[in-house]
Structure formats: C-alpha cells, structure tokens
Amino acid sequence: MTLPVFIDLDADASAEYLTLDGPEGRHAATVMRARPGELIEVVNGRGLRIRAEVEEVTPTGLSLRAVTTVQDPQSVPHVTIIQALAKAGRDEMAVEICTELGADAFIPWQADRSIVRWNSQKALKGEKKWRDQAIAAAKQSRRSYVPEVKSVMKSTELARAIDGYSQVLICHETATQAIEDVDFGMDIAVVVGPEGGISDAELAAFEEAGATAVSLGPHVLRASTAGAVALAAISIVSGRHR
C-alpha cells in the first residue's frame, strides 16, 4: 500500500528536518494518528516528493526527518482542462476526477449556455473552491503535482487564448474525428461544454482560432465526466503515464 501523502506548499528539497503543521499537520496527528517511526510522504504541489520518518507528534502537527527526496517528472503531454461552469457542483466534480487522472491545469469557462454565472465576487470564491478541490484530489491520489486553477474566462477570451496551446480539442457530439485518432501535441487543452452544450457561435469561433472538434464516442456525456474520458483517452493513446 502506498504511503499517505500530505501537502506542504513550502516544502524544501534541501531540508533534512521539517515540520508539518497547520491543517495538514493537525490532520496527520489527530485524524490519521501518525506515530513516531512511521513513514509518510510530503509533497509541495510542484513535483517535490519527500519520504519522511515521523520523529515527534504534537497536537498541532509532526516533526519529521527526510529519508529520501525526489523530483517527480512532469507528465507529457501537458493537459489543461477548460471546463464550463455547471450546476449542481458538476464542474467541481470534474476538477476532482480529472485531477485524479492527472490533469495539469484547469480553466473555468463561463460558456454562453452555462446556467451557473460567476460575477467578480463569485469568481474569487469559485476559483478557490476549484483550487481546494484540486488539492484534496491530488492528496487522495498521491500526486506530487497540484493542478493550477487559472482565472475564469468568457468565450471571447477563450477564443483569443486558443493559439497559446499547441493543440486544442473540443469535446463535441457532432464531431466526426474520434479523439483516439488524434496525433497529440505536447501542450493540449481540452474544451468541455456546459449542460446545454457548446453554441454554434462558440464552436465556430474556437475552430476559426485553430481548435479541433473531437468525438468521445456515441453517447452524450455529462459536463462532469467528458473531460475525464478525454483525459483517459489521451493518456492511453499517448502513453502519458508510462
């Protein structure tokens, strides 16, 4: 069984001794009931993975001694999920599942047909929820990388941002090209629409900017699962996690 993972965004590769405190330290001490002599792993969200031995347990955290320190390689290709805002927490569910499957970054997308609308205040709260979800899912799946959650974009902004990626794939039920037949690039963005689907105007604008519509199969998927299916296909076909 893999060792439990705790996230310390300030973890230092050069440290021989480290302290795990704050919410993560209290969780390790009081919920996980870590004991002296046990091994755990501490990651910094940017690929650093420290295997450490527990030396002391206090009510507020752990004192640790580093045993091994490695920098995990980044996955290739790099995959960003552009996820439309969705009702009933389905967008947050997508962040959770895609993080577990290895997504590298997320962009919240205020699509034309998104039922959920983020004004400036809601955007700050929504982006924080997504970041918290990404951290929790990375910890659960033992990842040393925590996906970046970028600022929310509207469709016009997204169309302008498309040329910043080597490849942008739009998950769309009318596409004739299957995702498994795509020759994947090194920096991929996957666009997932809202419950009402991507509008014709959005699809045309994205394709004009260089994006390609792809099919995920014969069935229409929920906003919460389409990105995960696309990411799984990319990982299998490209050998991303080998």
C-alpha positions, 0 to 999 in steps of 0.5 A: 500500500502506498504511503499517505501523502500530505501537502506542504506548499513550502516544502524544501528539497534541501531540508533534512528536518521539517515540520508539518503543521497547520491543517495538514499537520493537525490532520496527520496527528489527530485524524490519521494518528501518525506515530513516531517511526512511521513513514509518510510522504510530503509533497509541495504541489510542484513535483517535490516528493519527500519520504519522511520518518515521523520523529515527534507528534504534537497536537498541532502537527509532526516533526519529521526527518527526510529519508529520501527526496525526489523530483517527480517528472512532469507528465507529457503531454501537458493537459489543461482542462477548460471546463464550463461552469455547471450546476449542481457542483458538476464542474467541481466534480470534474476538477476532482476526477480529472485531477485524479487522472492527472490533469495539469491545469484547469480553466473555468469557462463561463460558456454562453449556455452555462446556467451557473454565472460567476460575477467578480465576487463569485469568481474569487470564491469559485476559483478557490473552491476549484483550487481546494478541490484540486488539492484534496484530489491530488492528496487522495491520489498521491500526486506530487503535482497540484493542478493550477486553477487559472482565472475564469474566462468568457468565450471571447477570451477563450477564443483569443487564448486558443493559439497559446496551446499547441493543440486544442480539442473540443469535446463535441457530439457532432464531431466526426474525428474520434479523439483516439485518432488524434496525433497529440501535441505536447501542450493540449487543452481540452474544451468541455461544454456546459449542460446545454452544450457548446453554441454554434457561435462558440464552436465556430469561433474556437475552430476559426482560432485553430481548435479541433472538434473531437468525438468521445464516442456515441453517447452524450456525456455529462459536463462532469465526466467528458473531460475525464474520458478525454483525459483517459483517452489521451493518456492511453493513446499517448502513453502519458503515464508510462 
